[in-house]
Amino acid sequence: MGFTLAKMYQAKDPISVRDFCVDKGLRIDHFWGLANHFFSPLTVPGTGKMLVDRSVLKAINLADKDDFRTLSISDNSNDGITLKKVVIVDDPLCVTPGFETDTNAAYLISLSDPRWFHWNRGTPITKNYNLRTDFDGSLVTSTLNAGVAWPWQTMLNDLWPTGLGTA
């Protein structure tokens, strides 16, 4: 099965990585059976893991955890699927330790779909409601609802999605 991240970075073959680790006496339990899969149920964020080379980690911007990437999954039986928005959610885990300059070192990265932002971190608030100025305490017009202060229930409904239960 083929995994491609950001339309250009191929996943490493987990069998060859396993064989390398076994030959060197390294653990395989932290990646074997986990690598190169993605599970996306309806009720929780889709998550998966992918084995990549160190060279891939250098090529993509890991500092930006909010950077959406595509993930293509294919096999020999069909055209496959492409997830247009996945994010890397944890620090990469090196499964074949070696020298810093080894661009072929294998790393396990954790991926998730955008629902992870809501599930794991909560939804960032990007709205302003009923703000007052420092100068005279009057309400800032751009934070009002058509010139009138927002009612509490409307603000609560905006900030607490129904999918999270009752407030």
PyRosetta script that sets phi, psi and omega in degrees:
from pyrosetta import init, pose_from_sequence

init()
pose = pose_from_sequence("MGFTLAKMYQAKDPISVRDFCVDKGLRIDHFWGLANHFFSPLTVPGTGKMLVDRSVLKAINLADKDDFRTLSISDNSNDGITLKKVVIVDDPLCVTPGFETDTNAAYLISLSDPRWFHWNRGTPITKNYNLRTDFDGSLVTSTLNAGVAWPWQTMLNDLWPTGLGTA")
pose.set_psi(1, 135.0)
pose.set_omega(1, -177.8)
pose.set_phi(2, -101.8)
pose.set_psi(2, 134.3)
pose.set_omega(2, 174.8)
pose.set_phi(3, -118.4)
pose.set_psi(3, 131.4)
pose.set_omega(3, 177.6)
pose.set_phi(4, -130.6)
pose.set_psi(4, 124.7)
pose.set_omega(4, 179.8)
pose.set_phi(5, -101.7)
pose.set_psi(5, 135.6)
pose.set_omega(5, 177.3)
pose.set_phi(6, 54.7)
pose.set_psi(6, 35.3)
pose.set_omega(6, 175.5)
pose.set_phi(7, 63.4)
pose.set_psi(7, 6.4)
pose.set_omega(7, -176.6)
pose.set_phi(8, -147.0)
pose.set_psi(8, -14.3)
pose.set_omega(8, -175.0)
pose.set_phi(9, -106.3)
pose.set_psi(9, 112.4)
pose.set_omega(9, -178.4)
pose.set_phi(10, -80.5)
pose.set_psi(10, 144.8)
pose.set_omega(10, 174.6)
pose.set_phi(11, -73.3)
pose.set_psi(11, 150.1)
pose.set_omega(11, 173.4)
pose.set_phi(12, -76.3)
pose.set_psi(12, 151.5)
pose.set_omega(12, 177.9)
pose.set_phi(13, -73.8)
pose.set_psi(13, 118.0)
pose.set_omega(13, -177.8)
pose.set_phi(14, -64.5)
pose.set_psi(14, -28.4)
pose.set_omega(14, 179.8)
pose.set_phi(15, -67.1)
pose.set_psi(15, -43.6)
pose.set_omega(15, 179.5)
pose.set_phi(16, -68.4)
pose.set_psi(16, -34.7)
pose.set_omega(16, 177.0)
pose.set_phi(17, -67.9)
pose.set_psi(17, -42.0)
pose.set_omega(17, 176.8)
pose.set_phi(18, -59.8)
pose.set_psi(18, -47.3)
pose.set_omega(18, -179.5)
pose.set_phi(19, -60.8)
pose.set_psi(19, -41.6)
pose.set_omega(19, 177.8)
pose.set_phi(20, -60.5)
pose.set_psi(20, -47.5)
pose.set_omega(20, -178.2)
pose.set_phi(21, -63.5)
pose.set_psi(21, -42.9)
pose.set_omega(21, 179.5)
pose.set_phi(22, -62.7)
pose.set_psi(22, -42.8)
pose.set_omega(22, 178.5)
pose.set_phi(23, -60.8)
pose.set_psi(23, -33.6)
pose.set_omega(23, -178.2)
pose.set_phi(24, -93.0)
pose.set_psi(24, 0.1)
pose.set_omega(24, -179.9)
pose.set_phi(25, 75.0)
pose.set_psi(25, 26.0)
pose.set_omega(25, -179.4)
pose.set_phi(26, -95.1)
pose.set_psi(26, 154.1)
pose.set_omega(26, 177.3)
pose.set_phi(27, -63.8)
pose.set_psi(27, 148.9)
pose.set_omega(27, 173.9)
pose.set_phi(28, -125.3)
pose.set_psi(28, -8.1)
pose.set_omega(28, -173.9)
pose.set_phi(29, -65.8)
pose.set_psi(29, -20.4)
pose.set_omega(29, -178.7)
pose.set_phi(30, -84.5)
pose.set_psi(30, -4.9)
pose.set_omega(30, 175.7)
pose.set_phi(31, -137.9)
pose.set_psi(31, -25.8)
pose.set_omega(31, -175.0)
pose.set_phi(32, -66.2)
pose.set_psi(32, 127.0)
pose.set_omega(32, -177.7)
pose.set_phi(33, 88.6)
pose.set_psi(33, -8.5)
pose.set_omega(33, 179.4)
pose.set_phi(34, -108.0)
pose.set_psi(34, -28.2)
pose.set_omega(34, -170.8)
pose.set_phi(35, -72.7)
pose.set_psi(35, 144.4)
pose.set_omega(35, 174.3)
pose.set_phi(36, 58.4)
pose.set_psi(36, 57.0)
pose.set_omega(36, 173.4)
pose.set_phi(37, -146.1)
pose.set_psi(37, 159.1)
pose.set_omega(37, 175.3)
pose.set_phi(38, -147.3)
pose.set_psi(38, 128.1)
pose.set_omega(38, -179.1)
pose.set_phi(39, -119.3)
pose.set_psi(39, 125.5)
pose.set_omega(39, -174.7)
pose.set_phi(40, -130.3)
pose.set_psi(40, 84.7)
pose.set_omega(40, 176.3)
pose.set_phi(41, -77.1)
pose.set_psi(41, 169.8)
pose.set_omega(41, -179.4)
pose.set_phi(42, -76.2)
pose.set_psi(42, -30.3)
pose.set_omega(42, -167.9)
pose.set_phi(43, -92.9)
pose.set_psi(43, -19.4)
pose.set_omega(43, -179.3)
pose.set_phi(44, -134.9)
pose.set_psi(44, 165.7)
pose.set_omega(44, -179.8)
pose.set_phi(45, -60.1)
pose.set_psi(45, 143.2)
pose.set_omega(45, 173.6)
pose.set_phi(46, -70.5)
pose.set_psi(46, 137.2)
pose.set_omega(46, -179.5)
pose.set_phi(47, -136.2)
pose.set_psi(47, 156.1)
pose.set_omega(47, 178.0)
pose.set_phi(48, -165.0)
pose.set_psi(48, 177.2)
pose.set_omega(48, 178.9)
pose.set_phi(49, -137.7)
pose.set_psi(49, 150.3)
pose.set_omega(49, -176.8)
pose.set_phi(50, -143.8)
pose.set_psi(50, 136.1)
pose.set_omega(50, 175.3)
pose.set_phi(51, -88.9)
pose.set_psi(51, 128.6)
pose.set_omega(51, 178.8)
pose.set_phi(52, -135.6)
pose.set_psi(52, 161.8)
pose.set_omega(52, 173.9)
pose.set_phi(53, -76.1)
pose.set_psi(53, 157.2)
pose.set_omega(53, 173.4)
pose.set_phi(54, -57.4)
pose.set_psi(54, -33.5)
pose.set_omega(54, 179.8)
pose.set_phi(55, -61.1)
pose.set_psi(55, -32.5)
pose.set_omega(55, 176.7)
pose.set_phi(56, -67.7)
pose.set_psi(56, -41.6)
pose.set_omega(56, 179.6)
pose.set_phi(57, -61.7)
pose.set_psi(57, -36.2)
pose.set_omega(57, 178.6)
pose.set_phi(58, -71.0)
pose.set_psi(58, -29.5)
pose.set_omega(58, -176.1)
pose.set_phi(59, -80.5)
pose.set_psi(59, -29.3)
pose.set_omega(59, -179.5)
pose.set_phi(60, -99.9)
pose.set_psi(60, 156.0)
pose.set_omega(60, -177.5)
pose.set_phi(61, -87.6)
pose.set_psi(61, 95.1)
pose.set_omega(61, 180.0)
pose.set_phi(62, -75.1)
pose.set_psi(62, -18.5)
pose.set_omega(62, -178.8)
pose.set_phi(63, -67.1)
pose.set_psi(63, -28.8)
pose.set_omega(63, -178.6)
pose.set_phi(64, -94.4)
pose.set_psi(64, 91.2)
pose.set_omega(64, -178.2)
pose.set_phi(65, -69.3)
pose.set_psi(65, -15.0)
pose.set_omega(65, -179.6)
pose.set_phi(66, -94.6)
pose.set_psi(66, 7.4)
pose.set_omega(66, -176.9)
pose.set_phi(67, -80.5)
pose.set_psi(67, 116.4)
pose.set_omega(67, 178.9)
pose.set_phi(68, -77.2)
pose.set_psi(68, 141.3)
pose.set_omega(68, 177.2)
pose.set_phi(69, -132.5)
pose.set_psi(69, 162.0)
pose.set_omega(69, 174.6)
pose.set_phi(70, -92.3)
pose.set_psi(70, 151.0)
pose.set_omega(70, 174.4)
pose.set_phi(71, -131.6)
pose.set_psi(71, 117.6)
pose.set_omega(71, 177.8)
pose.set_phi(72, -105.0)
pose.set_psi(72, 133.3)
pose.set_omega(72, 180.0)
pose.set_phi(73, -124.9)
pose.set_psi(73, 125.6)
pose.set_omega(73, -179.2)
pose.set_phi(74, -141.7)
pose.set_psi(74, 159.6)
pose.set_omega(74, 172.1)
pose.set_phi(75, -140.0)
pose.set_psi(75, -175.2)
pose.set_omega(75, -175.8)
pose.set_phi(76, -78.8)
pose.set_psi(76, -8.9)
pose.set_omega(76, -173.6)
pose.set_phi(77, -95.3)
pose.set_psi(77, -15.9)
pose.set_omega(77, -179.9)
pose.set_phi(78, -154.4)
pose.set_psi(78, -174.8)
pose.set_omega(78, -178.5)
pose.set_phi(79, -76.7)
pose.set_psi(79, -15.8)
pose.set_omega(79, 179.8)
pose.set_phi(80, 86.7)
pose.set_psi(80, -174.1)
pose.set_omega(80, 179.4)
pose.set_phi(81, -131.2)
pose.set_psi(81, 157.7)
pose.set_omega(81, 174.7)
pose.set_phi(82, -127.7)
pose.set_psi(82, 122.9)
pose.set_omega(82, 173.1)
pose.set_phi(83, -92.2)
pose.set_psi(83, 119.1)
pose.set_omega(83, -171.7)
pose.set_phi(84, -80.5)
pose.set_psi(84, -18.0)
pose.set_omega(84, -178.2)
pose.set_phi(85, -137.1)
pose.set_psi(85, 98.6)
pose.set_omega(85, 170.5)
pose.set_phi(86, -125.8)
pose.set_psi(86, 154.3)
pose.set_omega(86, 178.9)
pose.set_phi(87, -127.0)
pose.set_psi(87, 151.7)
pose.set_omega(87, 172.7)
pose.set_phi(88, -86.0)
pose.set_psi(88, 121.5)
pose.set_omega(88, -168.6)
pose.set_phi(89, -105.8)
pose.set_psi(89, -13.2)
pose.set_omega(89, 179.3)
pose.set_phi(90, -135.6)
pose.set_psi(90, 169.1)
pose.set_omega(90, 174.4)
pose.set_phi(91, -68.3)
pose.set_psi(91, 142.5)
pose.set_omega(91, 178.4)
pose.set_phi(92, -62.4)
pose.set_psi(92, 147.8)
pose.set_omega(92, 178.8)
pose.set_phi(93, -111.5)
pose.set_psi(93, 119.3)
pose.set_omega(93, 179.0)
pose.set_phi(94, -75.4)
pose.set_psi(94, 122.6)
pose.set_omega(94, -178.8)
pose.set_phi(95, -103.7)
pose.set_psi(95, -11.7)
pose.set_omega(95, 176.0)
pose.set_phi(96, -129.1)
pose.set_psi(96, 79.7)
pose.set_omega(96, -175.9)
pose.set_phi(97, -58.9)
pose.set_psi(97, 146.9)
pose.set_omega(97, -179.8)
pose.set_phi(98, -172.8)
pose.set_psi(98, -156.4)
pose.set_omega(98, -179.1)
pose.set_phi(99, -73.9)
pose.set_psi(99, 151.1)
pose.set_omega(99, 178.6)
pose.set_phi(100, -57.2)
pose.set_psi(100, -30.3)
pose.set_omega(100, -177.3)
pose.set_phi(101, -86.0)
pose.set_psi(101, -1.2)
pose.set_omega(101, -178.9)
pose.set_phi(102, -77.0)
pose.set_psi(102, 99.0)
pose.set_omega(102, -177.7)
pose.set_phi(103, -73.1)
pose.set_psi(103, -12.4)
pose.set_omega(103, 179.8)
pose.set_phi(104, -93.7)
pose.set_psi(104, 0.3)
pose.set_omega(104, 177.9)
pose.set_phi(105, -57.1)
pose.set_psi(105, 138.9)
pose.set_omega(105, -177.3)
pose.set_phi(106, -92.2)
pose.set_psi(106, 134.3)
pose.set_omega(106, 177.5)
pose.set_phi(107, -125.2)
pose.set_psi(107, 142.1)
pose.set_omega(107, 175.3)
pose.set_phi(108, -99.5)
pose.set_psi(108, 120.7)
pose.set_omega(108, 177.3)
pose.set_phi(109, -109.9)
pose.set_psi(109, 146.7)
pose.set_omega(109, 178.5)
pose.set_phi(110, -100.8)
pose.set_psi(110, 132.5)
pose.set_omega(110, -177.4)
pose.set_phi(111, -120.6)
pose.set_psi(111, 154.4)
pose.set_omega(111, 174.6)
pose.set_phi(112, -150.5)
pose.set_psi(112, 160.6)
pose.set_omega(112, 174.5)
pose.set_phi(113, -84.7)
pose.set_psi(113, 173.2)
pose.set_omega(113, -174.0)
pose.set_phi(114, -60.6)
pose.set_psi(114, -19.1)
pose.set_omega(114, 178.3)
pose.set_phi(115, -62.2)
pose.set_psi(115, -19.4)
pose.set_omega(115, 178.2)
pose.set_phi(116, -58.6)
pose.set_psi(116, -36.8)
pose.set_omega(116, -179.7)
pose.set_phi(117, -58.2)
pose.set_psi(117, -43.4)
pose.set_omega(117, -179.6)
pose.set_phi(118, -74.8)
pose.set_psi(118, -40.3)
pose.set_omega(118, -175.0)
pose.set_phi(119, -71.3)
pose.set_psi(119, -46.9)
pose.set_omega(119, -171.8)
pose.set_phi(120, -91.3)
pose.set_psi(120, -38.0)
pose.set_omega(120, -172.8)
pose.set_phi(121, -114.4)
pose.set_psi(121, -8.1)
pose.set_omega(121, -173.9)
pose.set_phi(122, 82.1)
pose.set_psi(122, 163.8)
pose.set_omega(122, -178.2)
pose.set_phi(123, -85.9)
pose.set_psi(123, 126.6)
pose.set_omega(123, 177.2)
pose.set_phi(124, -66.3)
pose.set_psi(124, 139.2)
pose.set_omega(124, 179.8)
pose.set_phi(125, -88.7)
pose.set_psi(125, 122.8)
pose.set_omega(125, -178.8)
pose.set_phi(126, -121.1)
pose.set_psi(126, 21.6)
pose.set_omega(126, -178.9)
pose.set_phi(127, -117.7)
pose.set_psi(127, 156.3)
pose.set_omega(127, 176.2)
pose.set_phi(128, -121.3)
pose.set_psi(128, 133.1)
pose.set_omega(128, -179.7)
pose.set_phi(129, -126.2)
pose.set_psi(129, 125.9)
pose.set_omega(129, 168.0)
pose.set_phi(130, 50.6)
pose.set_psi(130, 45.3)
pose.set_omega(130, 178.6)
pose.set_phi(131, -77.1)
pose.set_psi(131, 147.5)
pose.set_omega(131, 178.4)
pose.set_phi(132, -109.9)
pose.set_psi(132, 150.8)
pose.set_omega(132, 177.8)
pose.set_phi(133, -78.8)
pose.set_psi(133, 155.4)
pose.set_omega(133, 175.6)
pose.set_phi(134, -74.7)
pose.set_psi(134, -27.7)
pose.set_omega(134, -173.0)
pose.set_phi(135, -66.2)
pose.set_psi(135, -60.0)
pose.set_omega(135, -176.1)
pose.set_phi(136, -127.5)
pose.set_psi(136, 3.7)
pose.set_omega(136, 177.7)
pose.set_phi(137, 80.1)
pose.set_psi(137, 7.0)
pose.set_omega(137, 179.1)
pose.set_phi(138, -76.1)
pose.set_psi(138, 156.9)
pose.set_omega(138, -179.0)
pose.set_phi(139, -72.8)
pose.set_psi(139, 139.6)
pose.set_omega(139, 177.6)
pose.set_phi(140, -78.7)
pose.set_psi(140, 123.2)
pose.set_omega(140, -173.5)
pose.set_phi(141, -56.3)
pose.set_psi(141, -40.1)
pose.set_omega(141, -176.4)
pose.set_phi(142, -68.8)
pose.set_psi(142, -10.4)
pose.set_omega(142, 179.8)
pose.set_phi(143, -104.2)
pose.set_psi(143, 9.7)
pose.set_omega(143, -179.3)
pose.set_phi(144, -101.0)
pose.set_psi(144, 166.7)
pose.set_omega(144, 177.5)
pose.set_phi(145, -100.6)
pose.set_psi(145, 94.6)
pose.set_omega(145, -178.0)
pose.set_phi(146, 54.3)
pose.set_psi(146, 44.1)
pose.set_omega(146, 176.3)
pose.set_phi(147, 84.8)
pose.set_psi(147, -2.2)
pose.set_omega(147, -178.3)
pose.set_phi(148, -119.5)
pose.set_psi(148, 145.0)
pose.set_omega(148, 178.9)
pose.set_phi(149, -60.1)
pose.set_psi(149, 142.1)
pose.set_omega(149, 177.3)
pose.set_phi(150, -68.7)
pose.set_psi(150, 135.7)
pose.set_omega(150, 174.4)
pose.set_phi(151, -74.2)
pose.set_psi(151, 154.1)
pose.set_omega(151, -177.6)
pose.set_phi(152, -58.6)
pose.set_psi(152, -42.6)
pose.set_omega(152, -176.5)
pose.set_phi(153, -63.8)
pose.set_psi(153, -37.8)
pose.set_omega(153, 178.4)
pose.set_phi(154, -66.2)
pose.set_psi(154, -42.5)
pose.set_omega(154, 177.9)
pose.set_phi(155, -63.1)
pose.set_psi(155, -43.8)
pose.set_omega(155, -180.0)
pose.set_phi(156, -61.9)
pose.set_psi(156, -42.6)
pose.set_omega(156, 179.0)
pose.set_phi(157, -63.0)
pose.set_psi(157, -36.4)
pose.set_omega(157, 178.0)
pose.set_phi(158, -68.0)
pose.set_psi(158, -40.4)
pose.set_omega(158, -171.8)
pose.set_phi(159, -89.9)
pose.set_psi(159, -18.1)
pose.set_omega(159, -177.9)
pose.set_phi(160, -122.6)
pose.set_psi(160, 91.9)
pose.set_omega(160, -178.2)
pose.set_phi(161, -59.7)
pose.set_psi(161, 148.5)
pose.set_omega(161, -178.2)
pose.set_phi(162, -61.1)
pose.set_psi(162, -26.2)
pose.set_omega(162, 179.7)
pose.set_phi(163, -65.4)
pose.set_psi(163, -16.2)
pose.set_omega(163, -179.7)
pose.set_phi(164, -90.2)
pose.set_psi(164, -1.7)
pose.set_omega(164, -178.8)
pose.set_phi(165, 101.9)
pose.set_psi(165, -167.3)
pose.set_omega(165, -178.2)
pose.set_phi(166, -92.5)
pose.set_psi(166, 148.4)
pose.set_omega(166, -179.6)
pose.set_phi(167, -97.1)
pose.dump_pdb("model.pdb")
